[in-house]
Amino acid sequence: MGLIGRIVPIKDIETFSRAMRLVCSRIPLAEGWVIGPEEENTQVRRSKNLVLQLGLQDKVKFLGFRRPEELLLSSVFFA
């Protein structure tokens, strides 16, 4: 699963992370990707801390800014 967008409050990365906990409990191989610039504010630190608190550091990955079409066509998408 992926979320493409700036890491700002309106994108609600926290809800995405909590949803990933549920998804990963049912589908152990699932991963969540947060794709977007990380330089804008302290929301990034808050979002990453929540992922750590939920124990999802191996499941929810912050990939930084990427062009979506390049990511979807890359081998990492199919790995």
C-alpha positions in Angstrom: 0.0 0.0 0.0 1.3 3.5 -0.6 0.5 7.0 0.3 1.8 9.6 -2.1 1.9 13.2 -0.8 3.6 15.7 1.3 4.0 14.7 5.0 1.7 17.3 6.5 -1.2 17.0 8.9 -3.9 17.1 6.3 -2.5 13.9 4.7 -3.1 12.1 8.0 -0.1 9.8 7.9 -1.0 8.6 11.4 -4.3 7.0 10.2 -2.4 5.4 7.4 0.1 4.0 9.9 -2.6 2.7 12.2 -4.3 1.1 9.3 -1.1 -0.6 8.3 -0.9 -2.2 11.7 -4.2 -3.9 11.0 -3.3 -4.8 7.5 0.1 -6.3 8.6 -1.6 -8.3 11.3 -3.7 -10.0 8.6 -1.2 -10.0 5.8 2.3 -10.4 7.3 4.1 -9.6 4.0 2.4 -6.3 3.5 4.3 -3.1 3.4 3.2 0.5 3.5 5.2 3.2 1.6 5.0 6.9 2.4 6.2 8.7 -0.7 6.8 12.4 -0.5 9.1 15.2 0.5 10.3 15.1 4.1 11.8 18.5 4.5 8.7 20.6 5.1 8.0 20.4 8.9 8.2 18.4 12.1 5.3 16.2 11.0 7.8 13.8 9.5 9.4 13.2 12.9 6.0 12.8 14.5 4.9 10.3 11.8 8.1 8.3 12.1 7.9 8.2 15.9 4.3 6.8 15.6 5.6 4.1 13.3 8.2 3.1 15.8 5.7 3.1 18.7 3.4 0.8 16.6 6.4 -1.5 15.9 6.0 -1.1 12.2 9.5 0.2 11.4 10.1 -2.8 9.1 6.6 -2.4 7.5 6.0 1.3 7.0 8.8 2.8 4.9 9.4 6.5 4.3 10.8 6.7 0.8 11.2 10.5 0.5 10.4 12.3 -2.7 10.1 10.1 -5.7 8.4 10.5 -9.0 5.4 8.0 -8.7 5.8 6.7 -12.3 9.5 5.9 -11.7 8.7 4.1 -8.5 5.9 2.1 -9.9 8.1 1.0 -12.8 11.2 0.2 -10.7 12.2 -3.2 -9.5 11.7 -2.2 -5.9 7.9 -2.2 -6.6 8.1 -5.9 -7.5 10.7 -7.0 -4.9 
